[in-house]
Amino acid sequence: MSKGGYPSVFVVDTHATLPPVPPRLSQRRQQVGAVQTVLILLVSVALCGMVIEACFIYRLHHTESAASSSFSKQIAGQDVPLTTESPRRFLLPSKPVAHLTGVQTVEHGNQIMAWSMVAGPLLHEMYYKNRSLVIQKEGYYYVYSKVFFLDSNVFHHSVHRNTQLYAGKSIPLLMARKYSDGCSRTPPRRRDWPCQARSNSFLGGVFHLVKGDAIFVKVSNTSKILQHDSLENVFGAFMI
């Protein structure tokens, strides 16, 4: 203590806070280098993601092209002409499906109906042979048929199944019979064809089918089938 009770000007307060020491230049360089490394890693990850996405897109396009080529070969193998009017890109069904139509150029049997292969029928995991749809995969199928016919006296419309499980005759799956009195109401126009009424018949149902089964449409007389338009007579099946 100095004279007079006042502290000396040279007394140092040990509790005072010291000013922060500025960071060294080498520490700053280390921080900048770490940030650059992180940025480089992020950019590399983004570039890798773009490359992987491009590979997936290429493989997807290649797979679709291969599937389209395989489907075209399958149709071509069944004597179905590939027209330039058909779309280039299409979605393949996830399950077996078939839809056939009738035109005036098809040649029916006496009772078994034939179907057109010219207009590009829908056939997937099934094929058309001997006027029948042949099943390739076992399962439950919705089978349907619609015909447009000349309604005179009696007309029978049915869907039948040939299977290796039964060596006898074909098994009827669906059947419709119509007994018309239209001739009594409609005046005759021709001696050899007295009744000129027209009608439609539709059949549909679910059945368990196995590989190798053949289903076909049978009518009492195919000469009574009217074929003004391909949409008037249809036949198909699809797995449910």
Residue frames as qw, qx, qy, qz and C-alpha x, y, z in Angstrom:
[[0.000, 0.889, 0.459, 0.000, 0.00, 0.00, 0.00],
 [0.382, 0.453, -0.034, 0.805, 1.21, 3.48, -0.74],
 [0.128, -0.167, -0.448, 0.869, 1.02, 6.31, 1.48],
 [0.373, 0.067, 0.004, -0.925, -2.40, 7.69, 2.19],
 [0.566, 0.136, 0.727, -0.363, -4.12, 4.28, 1.87],
 [0.681, 0.569, -0.082, -0.453, -4.43, 4.24, -1.95],
 [0.903, 0.009, 0.381, 0.198, -3.35, 1.24, -3.97],
 [0.277, -0.497, 0.502, 0.651, -0.36, 1.43, -6.20],
 [0.593, 0.576, -0.142, -0.544, -0.90, 1.93, -9.87],
 [0.308, 0.459, -0.811, -0.190, 1.29, -1.09, -10.53],
 [0.486, -0.045, 0.796, -0.359, -1.01, -3.57, -8.76],
 [0.332, 0.105, -0.748, -0.565, -2.33, -6.28, -11.23],
 [0.715, -0.037, 0.327, -0.617, -5.84, -7.71, -10.87],
 [0.112, -0.223, 0.955, 0.162, -5.42, -11.50, -11.20],
 [0.423, 0.392, 0.769, -0.277, -9.22, -12.04, -11.65],
 [0.378, 0.620, -0.134, -0.675, -9.51, -10.02, -14.85],
 [0.848, 0.334, 0.412, -0.005, -10.43, -11.95, -18.10],
 [0.353, -0.413, 0.529, 0.652, -7.65, -12.29, -20.60],
 [0.542, 0.550, -0.182, -0.609, -8.38, -11.40, -24.27],
 [0.932, 0.162, 0.324, -0.030, -8.83, -14.44, -26.60],
 [0.369, -0.455, 0.608, 0.536, -5.83, -15.59, -28.49],
 [0.602, 0.536, -0.219, -0.550, -6.36, -15.30, -32.27],
 [0.945, 0.065, 0.322, 0.000, -6.43, -18.67, -34.07],
 [0.394, -0.459, 0.592, 0.534, -3.33, -19.75, -35.79],
 [0.436, 0.505, -0.399, -0.629, -3.11, -19.69, -39.53],
 [0.153, 0.171, -0.960, -0.162, -2.65, -23.45, -39.69],
 [0.249, 0.309, 0.814, -0.424, -5.97, -24.06, -37.87],
 [0.463, 0.567, 0.070, -0.677, -7.85, -21.90, -40.38],
 [0.354, 0.425, -0.707, -0.441, -6.34, -23.86, -43.23],
 [0.030, 0.016, 0.993, -0.110, -7.40, -27.12, -41.58],
 [0.376, 0.452, 0.575, -0.568, -11.01, -25.89, -41.24],
 [0.466, 0.581, -0.244, -0.621, -11.17, -24.76, -44.87],
 [0.217, 0.313, -0.891, -0.248, -9.73, -28.07, -45.98],
 [0.200, 0.179, 0.917, -0.295, -12.34, -30.01, -43.99],
 [0.468, 0.554, 0.286, -0.626, -15.20, -28.01, -45.57],
 [0.407, 0.536, -0.536, -0.510, -13.80, -28.62, -49.04],
 [0.030, 0.144, -0.989, -0.033, -13.55, -32.33, -48.33],
 [0.348, 0.363, 0.738, -0.450, -17.18, -32.48, -47.22],
 [0.481, 0.615, -0.027, -0.624, -18.31, -30.59, -50.33],
 [0.275, 0.432, -0.778, -0.363, -16.32, -32.92, -52.57],
 [0.124, 0.054, 0.979, -0.155, -17.89, -35.95, -50.89],
 [0.434, 0.500, 0.497, -0.561, -21.40, -34.53, -51.32],
 [0.455, 0.606, -0.323, -0.567, -20.82, -33.77, -55.00],
 [0.128, 0.297, -0.928, -0.183, -19.38, -37.26, -55.52],
 [0.280, 0.235, 0.873, -0.323, -22.41, -38.87, -53.89],
 [0.489, 0.595, 0.204, -0.604, -24.77, -36.79, -56.08],
 [0.370, 0.543, -0.602, -0.454, -22.86, -37.79, -59.24],
 [0.033, -0.108, 0.993, -0.017, -22.94, -41.46, -58.22],
 [0.407, 0.399, 0.664, -0.484, -26.70, -41.22, -57.69],
 [0.497, 0.623, -0.131, -0.590, -27.16, -39.74, -61.17],
 [0.232, 0.407, -0.837, -0.282, -25.07, -42.51, -62.71],
 [0.180, 0.094, 0.955, -0.217, -27.07, -45.22, -60.87],
 [0.475, 0.524, 0.406, -0.579, -30.37, -43.63, -61.93],
 [0.437, 0.584, -0.436, -0.528, -29.21, -43.52, -65.55],
 [0.074, 0.222, -0.967, -0.097, -28.28, -47.23, -65.34],
 [0.328, 0.298, 0.805, -0.396, -31.73, -48.10, -63.96],
 [0.501, 0.608, 0.077, -0.611, -33.46, -46.12, -66.72],
 [0.321, 0.494, -0.703, -0.399, -31.36, -47.86, -69.37],
 [0.057, -0.045, 0.994, -0.078, -32.09, -51.32, -67.95],
 [0.422, 0.436, 0.592, -0.531, -35.83, -50.54, -67.72],
 [0.501, 0.617, -0.202, -0.573, -35.91, -49.37, -71.34],
 [0.209, 0.382, -0.870, -0.233, -33.91, -52.43, -72.43],
 [0.229, 0.120, 0.927, -0.273, -36.28, -54.76, -70.54],
 [0.508, 0.542, 0.340, -0.577, -39.38, -53.15, -72.10],
 [0.427, 0.582, -0.489, -0.490, -37.84, -53.43, -75.56],
 [0.063, 0.217, -0.973, -0.054, -37.01, -57.10, -74.99],
 [0.353, 0.298, 0.782, -0.419, -40.52, -57.81, -73.69],
 [0.520, 0.599, 0.031, -0.608, -42.05, -56.03, -76.68],
 [0.333, 0.483, -0.727, -0.355, -39.88, -58.05, -79.06],
 [0.094, -0.040, 0.984, -0.144, -40.73, -61.31, -77.28],
 [0.453, 0.435, 0.564, -0.536, -44.46, -60.51, -77.37],
 [0.499, 0.604, -0.261, -0.565, -44.25, -59.68, -81.07],
 [0.205, 0.338, -0.898, -0.191, -42.45, -62.94, -81.79],
 [0.279, 0.147, 0.886, -0.341, -45.08, -64.82, -79.80],
 [0.546, 0.558, 0.279, -0.559, -47.85, -63.31, -81.88],
 [0.411, 0.593, -0.533, -0.442, -45.90, -63.83, -85.10],
 [0.037, -0.217, 0.976, 0.002, -45.41, -67.49, -84.19],
 [0.373, 0.371, 0.784, -0.330, -49.18, -67.87, -84.12],
 [0.270, 0.364, 0.649, 0.611, -49.57, -66.53, -87.66],
 [0.024, -0.878, -0.407, 0.251, -50.83, -63.17, -86.43],
 [0.514, 0.534, 0.123, 0.660, -49.63, -60.43, -88.83],
 [0.361, -0.560, -0.248, 0.703, -48.01, -57.42, -87.21],
 [0.299, 0.804, 0.371, 0.355, -49.47, -54.27, -88.77],
 [0.369, 0.225, -0.148, 0.890, -47.86, -50.84, -88.73],
 [0.334, -0.616, -0.206, -0.683, -51.07, -49.45, -87.27],
 [0.750, -0.500, -0.416, 0.122, -50.53, -51.25, -83.95],
 [0.228, -0.943, 0.188, -0.152, -49.03, -49.08, -81.18],
 [0.565, 0.501, -0.570, 0.324, -45.31, -49.41, -80.57],
 [0.041, 0.250, -0.719, 0.647, -45.55, -49.16, -76.80],
 [0.694, -0.378, -0.380, -0.481, -48.02, -51.15, -74.75],
 [0.382, -0.477, 0.622, -0.489, -48.47, -52.46, -71.25],
 [0.443, 0.062, -0.887, -0.112, -48.18, -56.21, -70.87],
 [0.719, -0.491, -0.175, -0.461, -50.97, -57.76, -68.78],
 [0.227, -0.543, 0.716, -0.376, -50.01, -59.11, -65.37],
 [0.598, 0.006, 0.765, -0.240, -52.14, -62.25, -65.84],
 [0.224, 0.120, 0.840, 0.479, -53.24, -64.46, -68.75],
 [0.384, 0.567, 0.316, -0.657, -55.88, -62.80, -70.91],
 [0.223, 0.090, 0.757, 0.607, -57.44, -63.29, -74.34],
 [0.399, 0.590, 0.347, -0.610, -60.07, -61.42, -76.34],
 [0.273, 0.040, 0.764, 0.583, -61.05, -62.56, -79.85],
 [0.440, 0.483, 0.151, -0.742, -63.47, -61.07, -82.37],
 [0.582, 0.284, 0.736, 0.198, -65.25, -62.44, -85.41],
 [0.198, 0.521, -0.265, -0.787, -65.30, -61.02, -88.93],
 [0.799, 0.412, 0.067, -0.433, -66.90, -62.06, -92.20],
 [0.499, 0.601, -0.612, -0.124, -63.71, -63.64, -93.55],
 [0.296, -0.353, 0.853, -0.246, -63.41, -66.35, -90.88],
 [0.604, 0.044, -0.685, -0.405, -64.47, -69.88, -91.74],
 [0.599, -0.310, 0.495, -0.548, -66.68, -71.47, -89.09],
 [0.015, -0.017, 0.997, 0.080, -67.33, -75.13, -88.69],
 [0.314, -0.445, -0.718, -0.433, -70.85, -76.48, -88.79],
 [0.530, -0.748, -0.393, -0.079, -71.31, -75.70, -85.09],
 [0.634, -0.481, -0.091, 0.599, -67.94, -74.44, -83.78],
 [0.206, 0.976, 0.072, -0.014, -67.22, -70.76, -84.31],
 [0.726, 0.140, -0.002, 0.673, -63.91, -69.45, -85.63],
 [0.225, -0.909, -0.129, 0.326, -62.25, -66.15, -84.71],
 [0.516, 0.824, -0.071, 0.222, -60.17, -63.59, -86.52],
 [0.741, -0.387, 0.047, 0.546, -56.38, -63.36, -86.20],
 [0.472, 0.541, 0.239, 0.654, -56.08, -60.43, -88.59],
 [0.130, -0.878, -0.128, -0.442, -57.12, -57.50, -86.43],
 [0.242, 0.456, -0.588, 0.623, -54.41, -58.09, -83.80],
 [0.706, -0.532, -0.404, -0.236, -56.22, -60.10, -81.11],
 [0.288, -0.703, 0.495, -0.423, -55.35, -59.77, -77.45],
 [0.952, -0.056, -0.302, 0.018, -53.48, -62.97, -76.52],
 [0.012, 0.697, -0.591, 0.407, -51.24, -63.18, -73.46],
 [0.206, -0.283, 0.893, -0.284, -50.11, -66.51, -71.93],
 [0.696, 0.316, 0.593, -0.253, -52.75, -68.26, -74.04],
 [0.004, -0.302, 0.642, 0.705, -52.79, -69.22, -77.70],
 [0.701, 0.363, 0.138, -0.598, -55.40, -69.83, -80.40],
 [0.017, 0.277, -0.911, -0.305, -55.49, -73.21, -82.14],
 [0.126, -0.247, -0.927, -0.251, -58.21, -75.17, -83.95],
 [0.315, -0.583, -0.352, -0.661, -60.87, -72.52, -83.18],
 [0.706, -0.598, -0.371, 0.079, -60.06, -72.83, -79.45],
 [0.074, -0.836, 0.385, -0.383, -58.26, -70.90, -76.73],
 [0.843, -0.033, -0.482, 0.237, -55.60, -73.08, -75.10],
 [0.493, -0.855, 0.086, -0.135, -54.79, -72.40, -71.44],
 [0.620, 0.477, -0.482, 0.394, -51.11, -72.19, -70.45],
 [0.086, 0.278, -0.641, 0.711, -51.37, -71.46, -66.72],
 [0.364, -0.444, -0.818, 0.018, -53.64, -73.13, -64.19],
 [0.008, -0.099, -0.376, 0.921, -56.07, -70.91, -62.30],
 [0.242, 0.631, 0.674, -0.298, -59.57, -69.49, -62.11],
 [0.144, 0.024, 0.454, 0.879, -60.72, -67.78, -65.31],
 [0.425, 0.543, 0.373, -0.621, -63.68, -65.65, -66.23],
 [0.265, 0.088, 0.788, 0.549, -64.87, -67.02, -69.60],
 [0.362, 0.579, 0.314, -0.659, -67.31, -65.10, -71.79],
 [0.244, 0.128, 0.737, 0.617, -68.85, -65.18, -75.25],
 [0.356, 0.573, 0.302, -0.674, -71.31, -62.99, -77.12],
 [0.277, 0.124, 0.771, 0.560, -72.88, -63.76, -80.50],
 [0.398, 0.415, 0.049, -0.817, -75.24, -61.94, -82.87],
 [0.201, 0.055, 0.944, 0.256, -77.52, -64.28, -84.79],
 [0.415, -0.114, -0.453, -0.781, -80.59, -64.62, -86.94],
 [0.352, -0.019, 0.727, -0.589, -83.44, -65.44, -84.57],
 [0.662, 0.095, -0.428, -0.608, -85.49, -68.16, -86.23],
 [0.869, -0.193, -0.419, -0.179, -87.14, -70.97, -84.32],
 [0.825, -0.546, 0.012, 0.146, -84.45, -72.50, -82.02],
 [0.446, 0.726, -0.386, 0.354, -80.90, -71.27, -81.40],
 [0.846, -0.479, -0.101, 0.213, -78.32, -72.82, -79.03],
 [0.279, 0.801, -0.354, 0.393, -75.22, -70.96, -77.81],
 [0.862, -0.503, 0.002, 0.060, -72.65, -72.60, -75.51],
 [0.136, 0.783, -0.591, 0.136, -69.02, -72.59, -74.38],
 [0.988, -0.101, -0.117, -0.028, -67.28, -75.96, -74.10],
 [0.249, -0.771, 0.586, -0.031, -64.06, -77.28, -72.58],
 [0.914, 0.219, -0.335, 0.059, -61.73, -80.00, -73.80],
 [0.337, -0.762, 0.508, -0.220, -59.39, -81.24, -71.06],
 [0.472, 0.356, -0.805, 0.055, -56.84, -84.00, -70.63],
 [0.259, -0.173, 0.756, -0.575, -58.45, -84.80, -67.28],
 [0.676, 0.297, 0.521, -0.428, -61.50, -86.17, -69.10],
 [0.228, -0.200, 0.788, 0.536, -61.00, -88.38, -72.15],
 [0.358, 0.541, 0.761, -0.028, -64.62, -88.29, -73.27],
 [0.264, 0.728, 0.410, 0.482, -66.50, -85.60, -75.13],
 [0.159, 0.379, -0.165, 0.897, -66.17, -81.89, -74.48],
 [0.232, -0.488, -0.700, 0.467, -67.61, -80.54, -71.24],
 [0.012, 0.751, 0.346, 0.563, -70.19, -77.73, -71.56],
 [0.328, -0.119, -0.434, 0.830, -69.36, -74.79, -69.31],
 [0.233, 0.374, 0.234, -0.867, -72.04, -72.28, -70.32],
 [0.124, 0.294, 0.851, 0.417, -75.22, -72.71, -72.33],
 [0.319, 0.362, 0.224, -0.847, -78.12, -70.63, -73.62],
 [0.184, 0.304, 0.868, 0.347, -81.15, -71.77, -75.60],
 [0.266, 0.319, 0.112, -0.903, -83.65, -69.50, -77.27],
 [0.245, 0.413, 0.858, 0.180, -86.99, -70.61, -78.66],
 [0.052, 0.201, -0.088, -0.974, -88.28, -67.78, -80.78],
 [0.334, 0.607, 0.715, -0.094, -91.84, -66.95, -81.76],
 [0.019, -0.558, 0.157, 0.814, -90.65, -64.02, -83.84],
 [0.067, 0.047, 0.792, 0.605, -91.71, -65.78, -87.04],
 [0.006, 0.618, 0.786, -0.006, -95.35, -65.55, -85.99],
 [0.054, -0.832, -0.249, 0.492, -95.03, -61.79, -85.52],
 [0.072, -0.580, 0.430, 0.688, -92.74, -61.02, -88.43],
 [0.790, 0.509, 0.124, -0.317, -94.15, -61.43, -91.95],
 [0.800, -0.046, 0.445, 0.399, -92.08, -63.75, -94.17],
 [0.162, 0.808, -0.259, -0.503, -89.76, -62.05, -96.65],
 [0.333, 0.458, -0.760, -0.318, -88.27, -65.10, -98.36],
 [0.908, -0.076, -0.227, -0.344, -89.54, -68.61, -98.85],
 [0.804, 0.132, -0.493, 0.305, -86.23, -70.21, -97.87],
 [0.337, 0.018, -0.503, 0.795, -85.73, -67.84, -94.90],
 [0.233, -0.696, -0.586, -0.344, -89.14, -67.08, -93.44],
 [0.472, -0.826, -0.250, 0.183, -87.99, -65.35, -90.22],
 [0.484, 0.613, -0.101, 0.616, -85.83, -62.20, -90.30],
 [0.484, -0.862, 0.013, -0.149, -85.65, -61.30, -86.59],
 [0.553, 0.466, -0.494, 0.482, -82.22, -60.73, -85.04],
 [0.693, -0.705, -0.052, -0.141, -81.05, -61.28, -81.50],
 [0.228, 0.656, -0.624, 0.357, -77.99, -61.47, -79.22],
 [0.896, -0.378, -0.232, -0.020, -76.80, -64.04, -76.70],
 [0.113, 0.723, -0.540, 0.415, -74.22, -63.48, -73.97],
 [0.905, -0.306, -0.289, 0.057, -72.62, -66.07, -71.68],
 [0.197, 0.677, -0.500, 0.502, -70.14, -65.58, -68.84],
 [0.849, -0.507, -0.061, -0.138, -68.87, -67.44, -65.80],
 [0.114, -0.745, 0.640, -0.148, -65.86, -68.37, -63.64],
 [0.991, 0.031, -0.110, -0.068, -64.17, -71.75, -63.99],
 [0.508, -0.643, 0.545, 0.178, -61.04, -73.52, -62.78],
 [0.817, 0.559, -0.137, -0.046, -58.89, -74.41, -65.80],
 [0.724, -0.466, 0.395, 0.322, -55.58, -76.27, -66.00],
 [0.005, 0.615, -0.567, -0.548, -52.70, -76.11, -68.45],
 [0.087, -0.049, 0.911, 0.401, -53.62, -77.66, -71.79],
 [0.316, 0.559, 0.698, -0.317, -57.38, -77.08, -71.50],
 [0.074, 0.092, 0.503, 0.856, -59.02, -75.82, -74.70],
 [0.248, 0.551, 0.582, -0.545, -62.22, -73.78, -74.62],
 [0.064, 0.084, 0.610, 0.786, -64.36, -72.99, -77.67],
 [0.435, 0.272, 0.249, -0.822, -67.75, -71.55, -78.68],
 [0.091, 0.167, 0.936, 0.298, -70.43, -73.80, -80.14],
 [0.452, 0.230, 0.120, -0.853, -73.77, -72.82, -81.66],
 [0.711, 0.265, 0.610, -0.228, -76.63, -74.83, -83.14],
 [0.675, 0.544, 0.388, 0.313, -75.89, -73.55, -86.65],
 [0.396, -0.427, 0.115, 0.805, -73.06, -71.19, -87.61],
 [0.206, 0.378, 0.560, 0.708, -74.90, -70.16, -90.78],
 [0.210, -0.838, -0.484, -0.138, -77.23, -68.15, -88.55],
 [0.491, -0.540, -0.102, 0.676, -74.38, -66.06, -87.16],
 [0.314, 0.911, 0.187, 0.192, -74.48, -62.45, -88.40],
 [0.671, -0.319, 0.059, 0.666, -71.11, -60.74, -88.86],
 [0.279, 0.898, 0.208, 0.270, -71.71, -57.18, -89.95],
 [0.015, -0.866, 0.358, -0.349, -69.13, -55.87, -87.47],
 [0.573, 0.239, -0.716, 0.320, -66.23, -57.49, -85.61],
 [0.122, -0.252, 0.582, -0.763, -67.56, -56.25, -82.27],
 [0.731, -0.141, -0.101, -0.660, -70.83, -58.14, -82.59],
 [0.970, -0.099, -0.222, -0.029, -69.26, -61.57, -81.96],
 [0.045, 0.730, -0.586, 0.350, -66.59, -61.87, -79.25],
 [0.937, -0.227, -0.265, 0.026, -64.97, -64.61, -77.22],
 [0.251, 0.658, -0.505, 0.500, -62.40, -64.37, -74.43],
 [0.807, -0.478, -0.328, 0.111, -61.13, -65.32, -70.99],
 [0.190, 0.692, -0.424, 0.552, -58.92, -63.82, -68.31],
 [0.590, -0.163, -0.688, 0.389, -57.46, -65.07, -65.04],
 [0.358, -0.810, -0.118, -0.450, -58.94, -63.54, -61.90]]
